[in-house]
């Protein structure tokens, strides 16, 4: 036998099966070779040691390691010559190296060097969740967990790209083939094995990465605005009496319904304190006055913040802490007092407000206590999302912040339950990491961190459509975490219930038509009535060819249009707030529908589109009530109603370099693009978000 440990160079994709004895390596190697109609490399040591045992019952010794290594390499190189696209190795020199070190406490330097140098596109680490099968040359099943850990650590130490395979032989084969198919695509796109494994471990389907890279390369088509939605042209206007009527209708129905409030609350409050963070970074109190900084930076936000310090709900807590930290605080110059106030507010050693979720920050000062958004949402929830004395509230949170939520809820829940006489059930979910986006540079090349790993960024609030679809409720109220007020809960209750009443009225009519269609009770004479309902109540414009359809095709089209989740969205008057608004939009197929469109989705270089945007009379306050079940009381698969082309490319500067990432179609934008949509004008009192800390100075957030 030629004593050669060199691998032959090849363009073949090589997969190594790697793991302890009796973990299914041989079975899987055979399965994969058969599946891909190619070669697999058996374990040379098996025949070598079996022959040795049969001759004189000799077992493996340290001197056998190098002959086994030479034989394994020769066998692999021989099989490589006839392999097609893939080669699957039942074992490899890394296995021999690990066994040599485990059993003999030593590995020949030549074997060690070759094992580390040998290149495979991917290692499958076979798990120990399969039964141990004894034979003449296997050792023992004792200590399988320890042995498995050694094998896994050896791959980590050698920086080999690996994925662990668990399950029975059928599930392992299905999992392995899916991984290999994606790996092959990745190789075509120039993605390394290490990057591929990182993407896999992050949970992002590889086809999504390919799609994202294509989006960065080709851009995203802008929305095609036809006109703004206005009162009586896409936006329903109700009188105060009608609001009360709709709210009463909801109250009559709610005891038969599962209600839930859904509050997106994942993000930290970093943007809320952005101008203060920038101030601390750029200001030197030894060299400049705060007034000089304000003039130099033209920072009116900082000026407002300082002038109104004592109006903030957190003023007294921080002022008290400052007097503990600085015993001579009262004698300090005013600039030093203000500087230390801001520093303590943001310091990780003290209040650390910019790194906490908005949900736990002090928002409102009452006579008896300070309330945060969690408390305000609990209070709102029992007012309009209660059925049979039970309220259900769901927060989407970041995993890192969940304990902060739970600590607050433990105290506040009992307080609100006692005052309301309702039981409150609270649940949480995280934004799924599989919805994250890869980050790229200006040339659309993936960027890397200091450890040379790919950089991923959360896919935006559009990812929460997956969280929403998991909820089992008849009516879901959606409201952002920061959109709460200190007073007028009765008015908030009225308008929220009224939106739910609008939804129920429309939903009942939709379900009535769909049930009639299923029972084949719809005749040609009924079609005109349903078409009028579609156009007048649901703002759906039918294709001009509709009248040419046969009766059967008309009914089929009507069913397709009606059998969708429903959203009723409150709209407030546009007062120049940044964000989205209601518009009539034409899609790529020529269809026109009502959509909530963000400014970033509009082609601002197009004068006509710019003019339509400027004509908008209303703004989206993210005040939604949703029905996510169909007429059979089954949950819709909400992912089927997303406009996948309505995402966003987000750019930001990091250390002077442009970094781009992709955000999924927004939760109330493209993620709900193909829902049945009703826009209702609601008063401005329903919209009081806290985007910056200075928003807490607005009347809706101040004591009265």
Helices and strands as residue ranges (DSSP letters): E 13-18, H 25-36, E 39-41, H 44-56, H 64-80, E 86-89, H 93-104, H 109-117, E 122-126, H 144-157, E 162-165, H 169-188, H 193-202, H 206-218, E 224-228, E 230-231, E 234-236, H 240-253, G 254-256, E 259-264, G 271-273, H 274-282, H 290-297, H 300-307, G 309-311, H 315-325, G 329-331, H 334-346, G 353-355, G 358-360, E 362-365, E 370-372, H 373-384, E 386-387, E 390-397, G 399-401, H 402-420, E 423-430, G 433-435, E 437-438, E 456-457, G 461-464, H 465-469, E 475-479, H 489-518, H 524-536, G 544-548, H 551-562, E 566-573, E 581-586, E 592-597, G 599-601, H 607-614, E 618-627, G 638-641, E 648-654, E 657-663, G 670-672, E 676-681, G 684-686, G 693-697, G 699-701
